[in-house]
């Protein structure tokens, strides 16, 4: 993405991978998020290693996530120390650290804005339901209906404007699960407001604001909906719906994250897995238990809606998924956020004498019971010690501090104890348990920024075994990838590869070659391509492939040997180049397999300008009766348009692999092939309309606020 911006292009398409050629359609890269792009551009200005760059981007998002959770808690009238506690749980819980910040950045990029969206949505609902403000607002009504109408417009604009930017940032962050979480949150807020006010108008500003946010993010979700059709993700195995569900037996992990039971992970079957994803710092579950027991029915009535939301999030994380969604444990970040809110409400609602001691006593009892259960059921796992000792010390320490600091002179210090215990419990968890929960890691060095020994002017096909079972650090701790460039590694050096990392695999080549998520070509397909389709008239030549990288483990070589030459051979693999100069990015075909009875005239092509989203070339077609057929060496996606001068031309594809354009006999001029899909056009229209509406709303809010002298933006309702 940083390279694309440096070239002056929005990173919608990538020329460096066919499988992952449509960055916008992959959704997870946050292509349309202004915040994600700004952070990446800033981080890439510094000379950092790959791991340092990833850490910097994740840290920036974690900070914003914690700030949003803090603001949400403060808006709920929680104290400063309890708001910090909520921010710690929301930003440092096990799922966010072990998956969002470590492995799936798209999840973190989207969930960062969920607390902000929640905060703004609650403001919209509260302000709409509160009726007219008191004081100066009531005095303003003396002026008559005009001023009354102005007050209503100001209130509506103020309520509707707030959710829009945060919904936009959440949706464009790049994680469908968080969008689903947002929809659940909006439904929950709407039902709660309707039950409390019995007035449909109370949720109108909320729905308008959310609608504006989805309108501003329309290019992102329209691209996903367009490219998911016919993709490999659409035909995912039903077994994926049962993977990574939170088993009921893992719930004690909320108290002791080292609790180990059998989970269904990526592979079929059950495997022992520690409950690191459930880590929330000990205080939150203890506080909720203490609140329910000590507070009784009054506490349950006070936060009944939050408890309903908490139960829904937990239940969804335990149920199998459906449709395009998979891995239910992705609901856990939302569960942790709601749990932190409930715990903070419990800590604040209890009386001064009960506030800390009841929760600390509950923590001591929960840790003791969980430790005993560990010994009985054998669920200690490999990380029980020294973590169990640390938690066994933290819980009594919390209880001791609560008794020691009971006098009011030390109340400020005492109120900070839950946040402190939470921080040290989470710190101990991540020091004792690896934060990588099963996703393979690779030793990629900075040398991958250099294209050598490969040629950036050629298009390569990589044939290598499953990367997770061959090249991860568990099997190869030394640096890897200088020859093979697995996944999206070619993008670092600007190398053009067929392979690429793509969970969606929308490109036709991904389906044709049966590529896996990490870019591996199906072994049978790879053997067939190299043995039967690597000749001058084979399918690889049609694609424009003039380089082949073969791993040592594959033991293959492209045939016929007269067509290829071995240029590099290392312990990692071999590199073959098609004899002669690199193949052109735009080529004239005289025949093609999909139309065996057709014959095409050879066209003259010059002055080729091959950019990310368009190709330009001067074309001359001989006079006569035969048309010319031009093939473009780039992956085909719906939405390409072609024009020769003022004449529009139809864009075809060869089996969904690459775009082709047929030119009439005698054609001459500048041919332009542009990627302009309908989702981008209509998405752009939606952005323009919603941005205009948002601007009008802001102007109305500020103008009426000044005209009526209403403290709208600052009112707490």
N, C-alpha and C positions, 0 to 999 in steps of 0.2 A: 504494500500500500504506500509506503514512504517513497519507493522508487517511482511509482505511478504518478504521485503528486510532483516529484522532482522533474518528471517528464512533461508536466502540464496537463495530466489527464486524471479525471475522476476514476478510481480503481474499480470500474464495473467489470471489465474483462481482463484476463491475464494472458499474455502471449507465451508464457513459460510452462504451461501445463494444459493438455487437452482435457484430461479427466476433470481437473479443477479449473477449467478455463473461464467459468462464469462466477466471479467472486461475489457479485451481488446476489445471484440465485442461491449460493451456498448459505446465505443469511448469517452464519456464525461469525463472519469477519467484521460485522458492524460497518459495512461500506457506507451506509447513509447516516450514520451517527456522527454528528459534528464533534461530540466529545471524544469518541474513540479515535477519530482521525486526528484531532488536535493533540491528544496524548501521544499517539504514535509518532507524529511528526516531531514533537518536542523531544521525545526519548531518543529517536534516531539521530538527533543532532550531536549526541555525545558518543565518544568512542568506547562503547560498552561491549562486553561479550554477549553471546546469545542468552545465557542464563540471566545476566544482569539486566538486559533489555526486558526480558519477560518479567523479572521481579519488579522493575520500575513501573511497568504498565499495570501490573496487578496491584502494587502498593498504592498507586494513584486512585484506582477504583475502590480499594478497601477503605481508604480515607474518606472518599465521598459517600460510600455506603454507611460507614459509621456516623458520619455527620447527618445523614438523612434519618437514621434511626434515633439519634439524639434529638433532632428537631421534632420528630414524631412524638417522642416521649414527653418533651417539654410542652408541646401543644396539648397534651392530655393532662396537664397540670401536675406532672410528676416532678419531684425535686431534682436539683442539679446532679446530685450523686447517683440517684436512681436512673436518671437519663444517661449518665455515663455507663452505668451497668448495662442498660439496654443496648447502647452502642457497642459495647464489648462483645456481648453475646451475638448480636447481629453480624458484626464484622469479623469475628474470630472463631465462630463455631466450627465444628469439625468438618461439616460438608463444604463450607465456603473455603476453608484453608486447604483441605485435602483434595478437593475436586475443582472448585471454581478458580482459586488462585494458583493452583498447581498444574492442572491438566486441561480443563475446559474453560478457556478464557471467555467464550461466548456466554456461558452461564453467569460468570461474574459481571461481564459487561452489561448484561440486562438486569440482573438482580440488584445491582448497585442503585438503580433508580426506583425499586419497588417501595422502600420506605418513603421516598420523596413523593411518589405517586399516591401512596396511602395518606400521607400528611395533607397533600393538596386536595385529595378527594374528600377527606373528612372536613376540611375547611369549607369546601363547596356545599356539602350537605348541611353542616351546622349553620352556615350563614343564611342559606335558603330557608331553613326551618325556624330560624330565630324570630322571624318577623321583622318589623321596623326597629332600628336601634332607638334607644331612649335618649333623653337629654336634648341636645341640639338638633338631632334628627327629627324629634317630635315637633320642636318649634318650627322647623322648616316647613312642616305640613300646613302651617297657617296660611301660607301663600296660595293655597288652592291646589286644584287638580294638576296643574302643570308641574309644580314642585313635587307633588306626590308621585307623578309619573316619572319624574327625574330620579327620585330616590329609588324607585323600583328598577329602573334601568341600571343605575349605578350598582345596586346590590346584585342584580343578575349578572352584569358584566364582571364584577369582582369575583363572584363565585365561580363563573364558568371559565374564566381565563386561567385560573391557577392550575388545574390538572393538565391542561394541554401540553405544555413543554415537557413535563415529566413523563407523561404517557408516550410522547414522541421518543424521548431518550430511551425509555424502557423497551419499546418495540424495536427500535433500530439497534439496540444493544446486541441482538443476534441470538436469542435463545427462545424457541417456541414455548417451552415449558413455563417460562416466566410470563409470557403473554397469557397463557392459560391461567396462571396464578392471578394475574391482574384481573381477568374476567371473573374469577371466583370472588376476588375481593370486592369488585364493583357490585356484583350480585348481592353479596353479603351486606354491603353498606346500603344498597337500595332497599332490601327487605327490612333492615333494621330501621331505616328512616320512615318507611311506609307504616311499619307497625307502631312506631312512636308518635308520628304526626297525623296519620290517617289522611294524608294529603299528597296526591301525586305530584303536585308542583314542587314539593320539597326535594325531589331528585332530578328535576329538569336541568338545573345548572350543571350538576354532576355529569349527566349523560351528554350534554352539549360539550362540556370540556373534554370528556373522554373521546367523543366523536371527533373533535378538532385534533386531538392528539393522534388518533388513528389516521386522520386525513393527512396530517403532516408527515407521517411515517408510511404513507401509502406505497411509495416505490419499493420499500423493503419487503413488506408482506405480499404485495402483488407479484414481485419477482419470485418469491418463494413458492407461491401458489402456482405460478406459471411453470416453473422448472420442475416442480415435484411430480407433475403429470408425466407418466411414462418413465419415471426414473427408477433406478434400482431400489431406492428407499421405499417406493410405493409397494414393492413386492417383497418386503422384508419378511423373514421367517416369523411364524406365530410364536416360536419359542422366545423371541426377544421380549414379548409382552410379559413374560414371567420372570425375567432376569432382573436382578438388583431391586427386588422388593424388600422392604424392611420386615423381617420375620418377627412375629410377636415375642419370641424368645430373646430377641436382641434388645428389648426395651430397658432392661437394667443397665445397658450401656449409657443411658442418660446420667447415671450416677457414677459408674466406673467405666470409662471408655475401653479399658482393656478386656472387658467382658467379651468372650469369644464363643460364638455359636456358628452353625452352618448356614451360609447364605447361598443363593443362586447368583453366581457372578456372570462373567461374560460367557463362559463355557457352560454347556449343559451339565446338569448335576449340581450337587451341593458341595461346598468347600468351607472349611473353617475360616472365619473372618472376624477380626476384632471390630468393635462398634465405634471406631474413631469418628465416623460421620455423625454420631449422636452426641459427641462431646459438646457440652455447653457450659462447663465451668462449675458444676456441682450446685451452685446457689439457686439457679432457676427452678429445677424440679423440687428442691427442698422447700423453697418459698411457696410454691403453689400448693404443695401438700400441707404445709403449715397454715396457709391461708384458708384452705378448705376445712381443716380440722378446727383451728382456733377461731376463725371468722364465722364458720357455720353458714347458715342459710343467707344471712345478710351479705356475706362476701360473695357467695355464689350468685345471688340476685344482682349484686353490683356489677359483676363482670360476666353475666350469663352469655352475652353475645360474643365476647372474646373466647369464652370456653367452647362455645359451639364452633367457632372458626378454628380453634386449636384442635378439636376433635376431628373436624373435616380434613384438615391438613394431615393429621396423623393417619387417619383412615385411608386417604388417597395414597399415601406413601407405602401402604401395606397391600393395596389391591393391585391386580394385574392391569396393565395399560391396554389401550385399544387404538386401532387405526394406525396413524403415522407416529404416534408417541410410543416411547419405550422407556424402561427403567424408572419405576415409580419412586425410587428414593430421591429423585430430583425435586420432590416436594419438601424435602427436609429443610432447606434454607428458610422457606416460608414458615414451617413449623417452628423453627428456632426463634424467628422474629416474634411470632405470636406468643410463644412460651415466655420470652423475655418480657413482653408487655404484661402478660398475666402475672408473672412473678413480681414485677415492679409494682403493680397495683396491689398485690398481696402485701408486700413489704410496707407500702405506704398506708394501707387501710387498717392494719393492725395497730393497736394502742402502743404507746411508747414503751410500756413494760413488756409487751409481747413481740414488738416489731422485729427485733433481732434474735432474741433468745429462742422464740418458738421455731424460727427458720433454722437457726444453728442447731438446735436440738434435733429437728427433723433431719438435718444433714448427717449428724452423728449416727442416728438410728438407721438411715438409709444406707450409709457406707457400711455399717456393721452388718446389716442384713444381707447386703449384696456380697460382701466378703465371705459370709457364712455360706451363702448359696453357691458362690464360686467353688468353695471347698467341697460342697456336697455333690454338685453336678459336674465338676471338672471343667469349668468354663474359664479358667484363669487365662489360658492362651499364653503365647510366648512373651507378652509384654506386661504381665501382671506385676512384676517386680522390676524396679522399685516404685512403680506408679501407685500400687496399692498402699505402700508405706506412706507415700507422700499424701495421698488423699486421707489416709487414716490419721495423719498428723494435722492436716488442714482443717478438717471438720471440728475436732476438739479445740484447735486454736481459735477458730471462729467463735465457738461457744464461750471460751475463756475471755476473749476480748469483749464480747457483748456484756458479760458480767463485770469485767474490770472497768469498762468505760460507761457505766450506767448513769453516772451523775451528769447533769445537764451541762456542766462546764466543758465536758468533752463530747457533747452531742454531735458537733460537726465532724469530729474524727470518727465517731461511731457510725455515722450515716454513710461513711465511705468504705466501711468494712466489706459489704457485699461485692462492690466493684473490685476491691483489692483481692478478695478470695477468688473471685471469678478469673481475674487476670492470672494469678499464680497457678490456679488449677489448669487453665488452658495452656499456659507456658510449660508446665510439667508434662502435660499430655503430649505436646508436640516434641518435647525433648526425649520422651521415653518411647513413643510410638512413631514409626516412620509416617511422614505425611503423604507419601505415595501409596495409594490403596489398591494397587494392582495394575496400573497403566504402565507399560514398559517405558524405560528411559534410554536415551541413546547418547553416546559420546560424540557430539558434533563439534568440530573445532572451527576456529575462525578461517581456516584454510578453505572452507566451503564457500567463502565469499569470492574466491578466485575461480574462474571457469576452467583453468587448466587441470588435467590434460585434454579436456573436451573442447569442442569448437562451438562458440555461440551462434555461428551462422548455420548450423545443421540442426535438423530435427531428429531427436533420439527416441528410440524405444528401449525401455529397460526391462530385462528379464532377470528377475531375482526371486528367491523364495520368500516365505512369510517373514517380514521384518521382525515381528514380535518374538519369533522363535529362533531367529538367526543372528540379528545384529544388535539387539538390546544389550545393555551393559552387563546383564546377568550372564550372557554368553560371550560377548566381545567387549571387554572393558576398554580396549584401545580405541582411538579415533577411527570412525568409519564414515563412508559415504563419498570419499573423494572421487571414486569411479562410478559407483552405482547411483548415488544421489536419490535415496528412497524418499517416498512421500513427496512433499513440496520443497525438499532441499534444493532442487534446481533453481527455484525462484531467487535464492540468495545471490547466485552468481549470474543471473540473467541467461540461463541455459534453457533451451526449448526441449521439452520432453512430452511424450504422450502420457506418461504416468503422472499421478498426482494424488494427494490426499483429499478425499471427498466422501463425507457421510451420505450425501444425496446421490451422487453419481448420475447427474442429469445428462451429461454429454453422451451422444450416440456411441462414441468409442468405448465408453465405460461399459455399456451393455453389450456391444459387439465382442469385446475382448474379455468380458466377464471379470473385470478388475475388482479387487477387494477395496475396502475403505481406505487402506493405506497405499493404494496404487499398485499392488502386485497383480501382474497378469496371470490369469488362470493357467496353470502349468500345461494343460492340454492345448489351450489356445496359443500359448507361447511357442510350443513345439511345432504346431501346425504353421504358424506364421513364418517362423524361421526356415522351415524345411520346404514349404510349398508356396509361400506368398512373398518371398524376399527377392525374387527376380525382377528384371527390368519391367515386366508387364504384370507384376503381382500387386496385391492390395496395398502393400507397404509403399510401393512406388506411387500409387494413386494418392495416398495420404501425404506424400512428400517426405517420407522417412528416409534419410540418407545416413543415419548413424544408429548403431545398435550396441547396447551395453549388456553384457552377459555376465552374471555372477559365476564364480568358480564352482559353486554348488550345482549350477544348472547343467553344466557339461553340454552346451549347445553351441552351434556356430551357424550363421546364416548361409543359405544355399541359393544359387550355385556359388561356389568359391570364386569363380571368375568375376563375379559381380562385386565382391567385397574384398577389402584388404584389412589385415590386422594392424592397427596403429599403436595400441598400448596394451600391455599385458602386465598385471600386478597380482599380488596374492588375493586381492579383493575381487578382481574380475578382468574381463577383456573388453576392449573397445574396437569395433569394426566400423569402417567408413565405406560408403558406396564409392566405387572408383569414379574419378572425375570430380569436377567442381560441385559445390553444394547445389541442391535442387532449388529452383526458383519458388518464391512465395506465391506467385501467380503463374500458372502453366496452361498452355493450350493443349487440349486432348483431341486426338483424332478418332478415338473410339473409347467406349466405356462398357463395362459388363452389363450394367443395368439396362442398356439399350443396344443389344447385340446387332440389330439390323440397321442402326444409324451410322452414318459416316460424317465426320466433321472436318472442316477446312482448318489448316494450321494458321493461327493468327500470330501477328507480330506484336510482341509486348515489350514496352520500354518504360523508363522513368517510373519505376514502382516505388510507391511510398506506403509502406506497411506499418500502420499505427495500431493502437490497441482496439479501437472501436470502428476503424474504417480502413479501407485499402483504396489507393488511387493508382492508376496505371494508364499510360497511353496505349491504345489498342488499334490495330489495323487488320481488318478482315478482307481477304481477297474477294474480288468480284466473282460472281458465279451463282450456283444454285445451292451450294452447301453452306450451312451456318457454321459458326465457330463455337466451341464449348470451352469455357475457361473454368479451371479448378483453382480454388483458393486453399492454401495450406494452413488452415485454421479450423478449430472445431465448429460444427454447425449448431446453432441455436435458433429457435423461432424468433423472427424479428429482423432478419437481414433484409435490406432494401438495396436495389442496384439502379444506377442511372448512367446513361451514356449521353452526355450533354443534357438536353432537355427531355430525352426519351427515357421513360421508366421501363425497366426490364424485370422479368420474373426471376426470382432466386429459388433454385432447386437445391436438393442435397443428394448426395450419394449414400443411400441407406442410412441417412441421419448422421453421417460421419463428417462431411465437410461441405461447404456451400459451393454451388456451381451456377454459372450464368451462361445462357445461350445468346449469342449475338447474331443478328441477321447478316446475310452476305453483303459485303461492301461497306460494313460499318467502320467508321473512323472517329476517333475522338478520345476524350478523357473519361475513362470508366471509373465510377466511384461506387464502392460497396460499403454500406454503412449499417452498423447495428443500431436499429431504432425500434425496439419491441413495443408492442402496445402497452405493456405494463409500465414502461418508462414514460410514455407519452401521457397516459391517463394518470399515472402517479404524479407526474410533474404538474398537471392541471390541478389535481387535488391539493398538492402542496401550495400552489399559488392561491387557490381559493381560500383554503383554511388559514394561510398566513395573512391574507387580507382581512378575513373575519377576525382573526386574533388581534391584528393591529387596530381594527375598528373598536373591538372590545376594550383594548387598553386605553385608547383615546377617550372613549366614553367614560370609562371608570375614572380616569384622572380628571377629565373636564368636569364631570358632575360632582366629583369629590371637592374640587376647588370651588365650583359654583354654589354648592349647598353647604360647604364647610363641614363635611361629614368625615369622621375618622374611620372610613371603611376599611382601608388596608390594615389598620392597626387594631381594629376591634377584635376582641376575643369573644366568640360566641359559642 
